Amino acid sequence: MKRFNLNHSLAYSEVTDVDLDALITDIGVRAQLRAAGIRVQRHRVRRSLVRINPRAAALRAMSQRPHRRLYSVAGPNSLWHLDGNHKLIRWRIVIHGGIDGYSRLIDFLHASNNNRSSTVMTSFLNAVERYGVTSRVRTDHGGENRDVCVMMNILRGSGRGSAIRGRSVHNHLTRTMSRQSKKKHQIEV
């Protein structure tokens, strides 16, 4: 925009805060402001809503917080979360990892050039040698976890939830590992 001598301020309407408060009281939301030909920044709309009705703004903020489910694991080695990251697949890099759900210890983290279940199984067995056999594993429905799930059902029994498979959004691994690596390596996203 600098190259063409354009300025962001030209794109917004010149409205005082008092006038904006009155308009927001009458109109309601930002989209309706825009439909009326009034363009203002989001932060000004938010501040105006707080000035007009602080109690409603506080309630809105509280209701928009994500509701977390209670997460409880009996102890170390009770549940391992296994997951893979395919963001680097175009460069033939697939990262598989396992994390202890209780201690958040990274049991294994392995980068490979494939997404085969034998690769995940090898990494899992190396972690089992190091930390012992976990009571349960939680994975997504991906085929790369098949061998680990079969092994867990054979070792621990199939009727007790030895291999829990579900949607990957419920898998704890990706969130925790990315959070830990960002802290450790101070990666800015």
N, C-alpha and C positions, 0 to 999 in steps of 0.2 A: 504494500500500500504506500510505503514511503517513496518508492521508486516513481509512482505515478502522482505524487503529491496529494494523496487521498487521506482523509482523517476520519477516525471512527466517530468522533463527536458529531460529524455532519449527518450520520445515519440516525441519530436519536432526536426526539422532539425536545424542545426547550420547554420544560414544565417545572414549576417550583414544587417543592416537597408538599406544601400546603395544598396546592391544586391537585397534585398527584393523589394525596390522601382522600380528597373529596371524590376524585374520579374513581379510585379503587373502591370506595364505599358504595358508589353508585353502580359501577360496572362489575366488579368482583375479581376477575382473574386476568392474568397477563395476555392470554389468547384473545380475550374480549377487548382488552386494551388495543392490541394490535389490529383487530378487526375495525376498531374505531379510528385507526390511523395514528395511534399514539405508540411510539416505539421508545421503550425505556429499558435499562439494564435490569436483569433479574434481581440483583442485590438491592436495587432501589425499590422494586416491588415488594421484596421480602421485608425490608425495613419499614415500608409504608404499612404493610399488614400488621407488623408488630406495634407500630404507633397507634393504629386505629383500634386494634383489639388484642392487647398483649396476652390475655388469657387464652383466647382461641388459637393464637400463634403457638403458644407453649403446648397446648393440647395436640395441635397438628404435628409439632415436632416430636412429641412423645409417641404418638400413634404410628409414625413412620419408621421407628426403629425396628430393625429385624428381630424377630422373636427366635431366640436360640433354644434348641432342645437341650434338655439336661443330658449330659454325657457322663456316664459312669462305667468304669471298668474295674474289675475286682482287684487286679494287681499287675505287676510286671509279667510279661509273657502270657497274659490272658487273651489278648486280642492284638493281632498285627493287621494293619491296613496296607494293602498292596495296590499299587497303581502305576500307570505308565504315563509318560509325557511324550506326545508326538509332535510337538511344535517345531522340532528340527528335522522332521522326516525328509524334507526336500534335500537335505545334506546327508541323508542316510544315517541319521543319529536318532536313536530311540532310547529314552531314559526310563528305566524301571527302578522302583524303589519299594521299600517296606519300612514301616514305622511302628513302634510299639505304642499302642493306644493309651497306655497308662503313663509311661515315663516320657513319651515322645522321642525316645531314642531312635535314631535312624539305624535300623537293623541292616539294611543294605541299600545301596544306590549304585546302579550300574548303567553305563552308557554302552550301547551296542549298535550294530548296523542292521538289526532285524527286530521283528516283533513276534518271534516264535515262542511257543509255550516252553520249549526246551531251554531257551535262554533265561526265561523267568525262573524256571525250575532250578537251574544251576545256581543262580544268584540266591534263591530261597534256601537251597541246601547248604550253601556256604554260610548263610546267616544262622541256620539251625545248628551247624557245627560250632559256631562261635557262641551262640546264646541259648541253645537248647530248643526243643520243639514247643511252639506256642500252643495254647489250648484251642484257639480259633483264628481264622483269617477272614478278613472282609475284603472283597474285591468287587470290581464292576463285572458286567456280563461279557467282557472281552474274551476271545478265544485264547489269548496269550496266558490267561490264568488257569486254564483248564487242568493242566497237569498238577499244579499245586493244590487245587480243590479236590481232585481225585485222591491225591496222596493224603490230604488231611482227613478225608472221609474214611480212608482205609485205616489210618493210624488212630484216629480219635473216635471214629464212629459217625455214621451218617445221620442218625436221628437226633443229634444233640446240637446241631448248628455249628459243626466244625468248620464249614466253609460257607460263609454268609455272602451271598451275591446280591448286589443291588445297584441302583443308579449311582453313577460316579459322583453326583453332587453330594451324596451322603458320605463319600469317602473322605476321611480326615487327612490323608497323606498329602495331597497336593497343596492344600491351604497351609498346613503346618510347615512343610518343607520349603515352600516359597517364602513364607514369613521368616523362617530361620535363616535361609540363605541371604535374604535382603538385609537382615540385621547383621549377620556375620561379615558380609562383604560390602555392606553399606551401598547397596545398589539403589539408585533412584529410578522410579518408574514413572 
